[in-house]
Amino acid sequence: MENLCGVFKKSKRNEKPGEYCPEKINNNNTKTLVVLKESTGREIGLRYELGRELGRNEFGITYLCKDRQTGEELAFKSISKNKLLTASNIEDVRREVEIMRYLPEHPNIVSLKYTYEDDDHVHLLMEHSKGGGDLLDRII
C-alpha cells in the first residue's frame, strides 16, 4: 500500500501515514517526501567532494567528504528516502537531526555541521572523527 508520501508502507505496528510526511512538488511535477524541517540546501555536490566510504547501516552510507572551498574533511551520512518506509522511520531521522543540533560542543561528541535534502536523500554533514571504524566494532 502506498502512503501519502509516495513511500511504500510496510509497518509492523500498523502506523498511519499522513501528518508525519509532508510533500512538495519537485521539478518533474511529481510529489516528493520532505523529511527535514530545515536544511542547509539541496545541491550538496556543488560544495563538497565525495570521498571513500566510511561505513553503512540500515538506512544509509557514511562517506568521507571534503569542502571544496576550505579543504575541511567531514563525514557525510547519506540516508536514502527509499529506505524510510514508515512514519516512524521518518520521525527517527528527524529526531536524530534535532538531537544532534542541540548537543553541546565537546571533544568526545561528533557535531552536526550542515544538513542537505534533495528528492532522493537526506544528507548529514558531521565532524569527521579520525579514529575510524564502527563504534560497535571498537567497543567489542
N, C-alpha and C positions, 0 to 999 in steps of 0.2 A: 504494500500500500504506500502511495506517495503522500507525504505530508505537505503542508502549506509552503514549506521552504524549498520544495523540489528535491528533498533528500529522502531516500528510501527509508522507511520506518521499520525497524526491527527492534522491538522492545521486550525485554523480559519482565518489565514492571508495568506494562500497559500505559506508558506515558502518552500524553496527548500533545500533539503539535499545536502551534499557534503563537501565543504571546512570547514564547522564548525565541522565536525565529523571524525577525524582521526581514523583509525582502526589499530589493531595489531592482530597477530595470537597468540592465547593463547596455553596453554599446551595440550588442546584437539584438536588442529589443526582447531579450528573454529575462526571466526572473532569476536572481542570484541571491544566495544566502548571505546575510550580513551578520558576522559574529561579534566583532568588536564595536563597542560604543564609540570609541575614538581611536583613530590610528594616525601615525605619522604621515602616511601616504600610501600610494598604490604601486609605484614603479620602483621597486627595491633595486633592480638591476642597474639603474642609472647611477646610483651612488656606491654600490657595493659589488665587489668581485667575489664570486663564489669560489671556495676552496675545497679541500678534501673533506670527506665525511668523517665526523667525529663519533656519531652514534645514532641509534634508531630505537624507536619504541612503537607502541600500538598505533599512535596517531600520526607520527611524523618522523622526520630525519633532521639531525643536527649537523651542520656543516661549519667549518672554519670559513670566515669571510674577512675581506679587507676593505676598509673605507678607501675609496679611490682618491679622496681629497686629502686625508690626513695620514693614511697608511696604517691607522689603528686596526689591530686584529680583534675581531669579535666572534662570538658563537652565534650562529644563525639557525634557529629552530623553525622548520617549515612544517606546518600542520595542514594536511590535506583535508579540504572540506568534504570530500567524498567519504572520508572515514568517520565523520561526525554524523552518526546515524540516528541519534535520538536527541531530544531536547536536553536530556541530562548531559550528553557529551558536549553539547554546545555550552551549556552552563559551566561545565568543568573547565573549559578553555577560558571562558570569561573570568571565572573565579581565579584561575592561575594568574592571569594577567593583572587583575586587580590586587591580588595579594603581593605580587612582585613589585607593582608600582609603589606600594606603601611600605616596603621593607626598608629599614634604615641602612645607610651605608656602613658596611663593616667588612673587614678583610676576609672573614670566613663566609660571607654571603655573596653569591653571584647576583649582580644587579642587572635589572632590565633597563636597557638604554632606549630602544625605539620599538614601535610596533607598526607593521605594514599589513594591509589586507588587499588582495585582489580577488577576482572572481573565483579562483580555484583554491587558494591557500591563505592561511594566516601565518605571518612571519614574525617571530620574536627575535630581536637582536639583543643579545646579552653580553655582559662582560665575559671574556674568554679566560677560563681558569687553566693555566698552563700545565697543571698536574696530569691532565688527560685521563682517558678511560672512564668506564662506567662506575658510578659511585657504589653500586651494589657489589661489583667485582672487587673494588678496593676494600670494602668492608669485610667481605668473605676472606 
